[in-house]
Amino acid sequence: MEQDIRDQFSASAQTALASGELLAGDIARASRGIIGTIESGGKVLLCGNGGSASDALHFSAELLVRFERERRALPAVALTGDTATLTAIGNDYDFAQVFSRQVEALANEGDHLVVITTSGNSVNILEAARAAQRRGGITITAFTGGDGGKLASFLGAEDIELRVPSDNTARIQEVHAIIIHCLCRLIDNHFCG
């Protein structure tokens, strides 16, 4: 058991280090995009399923409240947090539309949609991205892993994919958490001067 625990820590560290090398430029680009959205009066919309739903809530809370330093509240909406809306859309329409319906209602030109999916194949995430593209003028930052799934080929030239170089869901989720903290730190640095 103890060796298995050490192996898990080692695999996590190796994936995190490889991701840092591979994704540093894209993470910086994503932070600039989110900062630009906020500076222009836009908001950040976030969504994901399961553990990625929790990541969306986590990221939204860090923006709305604070990360490491005191700063003004930043506009962020986790589309995963409204149980009544999620269940009404799932019941009255289809679970595939639980995020796209919210994007249709809440997103404006200049906003930023953050989608979090370890596989890149979640239908409701793909539909959220499609809704953002139909709206126009909305940048998408996609947290993915593996080969990026269907979402990777769907993203536009202005969109940003943060693809963790792993096929292991746990490793992908661990790195997604680190990426969220990197983005929060860069955003804090900007807004704290």
C-alpha positions in Angstrom: 0.0 0.0 0.0 2.7 2.5 0.9 4.5 1.9 -2.4 1.3 2.4 -4.3 0.9 5.7 -2.5 4.4 6.8 -3.4 3.8 5.7 -7.0 0.6 7.9 -7.1 2.5 10.9 -5.9 5.3 10.3 -8.3 3.0 9.9 -11.3 1.2 13.1 -10.3 4.4 15.1 -10.0 5.7 13.8 -13.3 2.5 14.8 -15.1 2.4 18.1 -13.4 6.0 18.9 -14.4 5.5 17.8 -18.0 2.3 19.9 -18.2 4.1 23.0 -16.8 6.7 22.7 -19.5 4.2 22.1 -22.3 1.4 24.5 -21.3 3.1 27.6 -19.7 2.7 29.7 -22.8 -1.0 28.7 -23.3 -1.7 29.3 -19.6 -0.2 32.8 -19.8 -2.3 33.4 -23.0 -5.5 32.2 -21.2 -4.8 34.5 -18.3 -4.4 37.4 -20.7 -7.7 36.5 -22.3 -9.5 36.3 -19.0 -8.0 39.6 -17.8 -8.9 41.3 -21.1 -12.5 40.1 -20.8 -12.8 41.5 -17.2 -11.0 44.7 -18.1 -13.5 45.2 -21.0 -16.5 44.7 -18.7 -17.1 41.1 -19.6 -17.6 38.1 -17.4 -16.2 34.6 -17.1 -18.7 31.7 -17.4 -17.5 28.2 -16.3 -18.8 24.7 -16.6 -17.9 21.0 -16.3 -19.3 17.7 -15.1 -18.5 15.7 -12.0 -15.1 16.7 -10.6 -14.8 19.2 -13.4 -18.1 20.8 -12.1 -16.4 21.2 -8.8 -13.4 22.8 -10.6 -15.7 25.3 -12.3 -17.2 26.2 -8.9 -13.7 26.5 -7.4 -12.4 28.7 -10.1 -15.5 30.9 -10.0 -15.2 31.3 -6.2 -11.5 32.3 -6.5 -12.4 35.0 -9.0 -15.5 36.3 -7.1 -13.9 36.3 -3.7 -10.1 36.3 -3.8 -7.2 34.0 -4.4 -4.0 34.9 -2.4 -4.3 38.7 -2.2 -7.0 41.3 -1.5 -8.5 42.7 -4.7 -11.9 43.7 -6.1 -14.4 41.0 -6.8 -14.2 39.7 -10.4 -17.3 38.7 -12.5 -17.6 35.0 -12.8 -20.5 32.6 -13.0 -20.3 28.8 -12.5 -23.0 27.3 -14.7 -22.8 24.2 -12.6 -24.1 25.8 -9.4 -27.8 26.4 -9.9 -29.5 23.1 -9.1 -33.0 24.3 -10.0 -31.8 25.5 -13.5 -29.8 22.4 -14.2 -32.6 20.0 -13.3 -35.2 22.1 -15.1 -33.2 22.1 -18.3 -32.4 18.4 -17.9 -36.0 17.5 -17.3 -37.7 19.9 -19.8 -35.2 19.7 -22.6 -32.2 17.4 -22.4 -29.1 17.0 -20.2 -27.0 17.9 -23.2 -28.4 21.4 -23.0 -27.8 22.1 -19.3 -24.9 24.5 -20.1 -25.8 25.7 -23.6 -29.2 27.0 -22.5 -27.4 29.1 -19.8 -24.8 30.3 -22.3 -27.7 31.5 -24.6 -29.2 33.4 -21.7 -26.2 34.8 -19.9 -23.3 35.2 -22.4 -22.6 38.4 -24.2 -20.1 39.4 -26.8 -16.8 39.9 -25.1 -17.4 37.3 -22.4 -15.1 34.3 -21.8 -16.4 30.7 -21.5 -14.2 28.2 -19.6 -15.1 24.6 -20.2 -13.5 21.8 -18.2 -13.6 18.3 -19.5 -11.0 15.5 -19.0 -12.1 13.7 -22.2 -13.2 16.6 -24.4 -16.2 14.5 -25.4 -18.9 15.5 -23.0 -21.9 16.4 -25.1 -23.2 19.2 -22.8 -19.7 20.8 -22.9 -19.6 20.6 -26.7 -23.1 22.1 -26.8 -22.0 25.0 -24.5 -19.1 25.7 -26.9 -21.4 25.6 -29.9 -23.8 28.1 -28.1 -20.8 30.4 -27.4 -19.8 30.3 -31.0 -23.4 31.0 -32.2 -23.4 34.0 -29.9 -20.2 35.3 -31.4 -17.4 37.3 -29.8 -16.9 34.8 -26.9 -13.5 33.3 -26.3 -13.4 29.7 -25.1 -10.7 28.3 -22.9 -10.9 24.6 -22.8 -9.3 22.4 -20.1 -8.8 19.0 -21.6 -6.6 15.9 -21.5 -5.6 13.0 -23.6 -6.1 13.7 -27.3 -8.5 16.6 -26.5 -11.5 14.6 -27.8 -14.1 16.1 -30.1 -13.7 19.5 -28.5 -10.1 20.0 -29.7 -11.1 20.0 -33.3 -14.1 22.2 -32.6 -12.2 25.2 -31.1 -11.6 28.3 -33.1 -8.3 30.1 -33.8 -8.9 32.6 -30.9 -9.8 29.9 -28.5 -7.3 28.3 -26.1 -6.9 24.6 -25.3 -5.0 23.6 -22.1 -4.5 19.9 -22.8 -2.9 17.9 -20.1 -0.5 15.3 -21.6 -2.1 12.3 -19.9 -4.9 9.7 -20.5 -5.3 9.1 -16.8 -8.4 11.0 -15.5 -7.0 11.5 -12.0 -3.7 13.0 -13.3 -5.7 15.3 -15.7 -7.9 16.5 -12.8 -4.9 17.1 -10.6 -3.2 19.2 -13.3 -6.4 21.1 -14.0 -6.4 22.2 -10.3 -2.8 23.5 -10.7 -3.7 25.3 -13.9 -6.6 27.0 -12.1 -4.3 28.1 -9.4 -1.8 29.4 -11.9 -4.5 31.4 -13.7 -5.7 32.8 -10.4 -2.2 33.9 -9.4 -1.7 35.6 -12.8 -5.1 37.3 -12.5 -4.4 38.4 -8.9 -1.0 39.8 -10.0 -2.7 41.9 -12.6 -5.5 43.3 -10.5 -3.4 43.8 -7.4 -0.8 45.9 -9.3 
